[in-house]
Amino acid sequence: MKTAILTTCNTVLEANLIKGMLENNDIPCFLTNENFTSLLPQFNGLLGSGVNIMVDENDLEKAQKLLAEQEIK
């Protein structure tokens, strides 16, 4: 399974909300950098930090469309 970064969030809360939405739509995913982002929030956006939402490459397009639909509403 090859993974890809769907998006990067500034907070763990935001990332978990998106993760829940994806999982409710049968898109498996996981989060990375949760601890680093929580402990050192001043580094968000620097050197790839922030909470990354990772999805399977095969689900990336579906996840992007779903995320875009949610941002419009």
C-alpha positions in Angstrom: 0.0 0.0 0.0 1.5 3.3 -1.1 0.2 6.3 0.9 -0.1 10.0 0.0 -0.7 13.1 2.0 -4.2 14.3 1.5 -3.8 17.5 3.5 -2.0 19.0 6.5 -3.9 20.5 9.4 -2.8 23.0 12.0 -4.5 21.2 14.9 -5.2 17.7 16.0 -8.9 18.5 16.4 -9.2 19.6 12.7 -7.3 16.5 11.5 -9.5 14.2 13.6 -12.7 15.8 12.2 -11.5 15.2 8.6 -10.3 11.7 9.5 -13.8 10.8 10.9 -15.4 12.2 7.7 -13.2 10.1 5.5 -13.7 6.9 7.6 -17.5 7.5 7.5 -17.2 7.4 3.7 -15.1 4.2 3.7 -11.8 5.8 3.0 -9.2 4.4 5.4 -6.7 6.9 6.7 -4.3 7.7 9.5 -2.6 10.8 11.0 1.1 11.6 11.4 2.9 14.3 13.3 0.2 14.5 16.0 2.5 14.7 18.9 5.0 17.1 17.3 2.3 19.5 16.3 0.7 19.4 19.8 3.9 20.0 21.6 5.5 22.6 19.3 2.6 24.4 17.5 4.9 27.3 16.7 6.6 25.1 14.0 3.3 24.4 12.1 3.9 24.8 8.4 7.6 24.7 8.8 9.6 21.8 7.4 6.5 19.8 6.6 5.1 20.0 10.1 1.4 20.0 11.0 -0.8 17.0 11.3 -0.7 15.1 8.0 -3.7 13.1 6.9 -2.5 10.1 5.0 -4.6 8.0 2.6 -3.9 5.2 0.1 -2.9 6.5 -3.3 -5.9 4.7 -4.8 -8.3 6.6 -2.6 -6.6 10.0 -3.0 -8.8 11.4 -5.7 -12.0 10.3 -4.0 -10.8 11.8 -0.7 -9.8 15.1 -2.4 -13.3 15.4 -3.9 -14.9 14.7 -0.6 -12.8 17.2 1.2 -13.5 19.9 -1.5 -17.3 19.3 -1.1 -17.1 19.7 2.7 -15.1 23.0 2.4 -17.7 24.5 0.0 -20.6 23.9 2.5 
